[in-house]
Structures are given as structure tokens and as C-alpha cells.
Amino acid sequence: APELAGLAAVVTGGASGIGLATALLLASRGARVACLDLAPEGLPEPLVGIRADVSDDAGVRAAVDQAAQRLGGIDILVNNAGIGAQGTIEDNPDDEWRRVFDVNVFGIVRTTRAALPHLRRSHHAAIVNTCSIAATAGLPDRALYSATKGAVLSLTRATAADLVAAGIRVNCVNPGTADTPWIGRLLDRAADPEAERAALNARQPTGRLVTADEVAAAIAYLASPLAGSTTGADLAVDGGMSGL
Ligand code: NAD
């Protein structure tokens, strides 16, 4: 049987980039998959699209319960929805700090809380959070974004400790610069997108950006029963940025 046959997965931010690549990979390995996203329309078969905003508590609970109903439970939760923010500590007003924390951090808190009653009924329960190298890298001009991802890293470890006795594993992936629509939007705003892309590639020890499929493969591994002895871990998928 395929590796994830019989398992049901929910992927937030599952309609684009890393989330979509993850949803497709989990489905190809036999999982039933629901994508919770602000814009879930047009997803390829067999993905189930459910509209949800992770910054809306009641909406998230309803969407997670709907996913569990349509999939017949939840075994795997991938907390991947996230938004970017540029700037130093002086550049963003308080409201912007609250808005980005509300999605990147509280979004994970809400979705995880909503999914836990379902995950507790699974014999292969796993949570994977999409963090970032920004959690620990000390990147310039990314104070707010980095702070949210630092919180995701510590939340991952603390939640892993709280849930280990229940048999629920919690891990995260730390992508480097990954070639998704997100980076496409950043490049579109540059004066010379091609030169900017070349500069981004040159900054990676491997000489190229990370692909969404490479991040998805790491997420799928951490979500799989073969990662049964891995919890509280963070896996870098960053072209060597953090390790070399
Ligand atoms: P993306 O913009 O291609 O996809 C993000 C998806 O999340 C979109 O479909 C969007 O609609 C959805 N989303 C945004 N806000 C939401 C909300 N409030 N509720 C529900 N869905 C919401 O971006 P991506 O590059 O695939 O990023 C996915 C994750 O990877 C993010 O958490 C991001 O921080 C992280 N990440 C990305 C990179 C990178 O270089 N691309 C690097 C490190 C970490």
C-alpha cells in the first residue's frame, strides 16, 4: 500500500507554493487531503479545497471540523499558511505586528487547537509547521517576520513536549529562499527581476533557490509514520544556508 494510505491530512495555505506542493505529494502517497486557504478554488483532483482564514477563530474551527467530516478524521496537520513582512523594528506600526503575528503564530495556535480533538483519535498523529531559517538567522530588514518564525520554532518544541505522551508528534521545517509565487511577487516588485533572481541564486550555497517540492518532501517525511521517532525537531531545507 502507498505510505500514507488510510491517513487524512489538512494543509493550511494549501492552495499555493509550498502548501500546494505538500498537498499534492501527500495525496500521491495515498493520503486524503484537504487544503484550507483564503482562496481554495481551482485545486486539482483529488484535493479538497475549504475556504478558511487562519486569523479567524470561529472560521478555522468550522473549516477544520468540515475537513475532518469530509476526510473521515484528521491524522496529519500541516500548519503552513503564512505571510511576509519587510522592515526593521522601526518600520512597521503596531497594527502590522499584530496582523502578521495573527496569521503566522496565532494561526498555528488556532488551527492546532481546532485539530487536536481529531488528532487525538489517530494512531499516527503528526503536526508539521512551516517555519523558516528566519527564525534563527538574524536576517536584516526582517524583524517582524523573523520574530513570528522564532515564535513558531519555540511553539513547535513546546507543543511537541506537551503532546508526546498523547502520541502526537510535532516538528517543523525551515525553508531557505524557496521558489514559490511568494518569491515571484517579491521579484516582480524589483527594478530588474532577472538580475534580482540571479543575485538570490548567487546567495545560496547550492547556487540556486530551494524548490517547493523539496520543502514538501521534508514535510511529508516528518508527517509520515517512518518519522515516528522524530518530534520537537526542525529540519532545514535551505541550500546549506544555516549548516555551512
Ligand atoms: P505562497 O504565498 O505561495 O502561499 C501561501 C498560501 O497561504 C497562499 O495560498 C495564501 O492564500 C495562504 N494564506 C495566506 N494567509 C492565509 C490565511 N490568513 N489563512 C489561510 N490561508 C492563508 O507562499 P509560500 O512561499 O508557499 O509560503 C508558505 C509558507 O512557507 C509560509 O509560512 C512562509 O512563511 C514559509 N516560507 C516560505 C519561504 C519562501 O522563500 N517562499 C521561505 C521560508 C518560509
Boltz pocket constraint, residues with backbone or C-beta under 6 A from the ligand:
constraints:
  - pocket:
      binder: B
      contacts: [[A, 12], [A, 13], [A, 14], [A, 15], [A, 16], [A, 17], [A, 18], [A, 19], [A, 36], [A, 37], [A, 38], [A, 39], [A, 52], [A, 53], [A, 54], [A, 55], [A, 79], [A, 80], [A, 81], [A, 82], [A, 83], [A, 84], [A, 103], [A, 107], [A, 130], [A, 131], [A, 132], [A, 133], [A, 174], [A, 175], [A, 176], [A, 177], [A, 178], [A, 179], [A, 180], [A, 181], [A, 182], [A, 183]]
      max_distance: 6.0
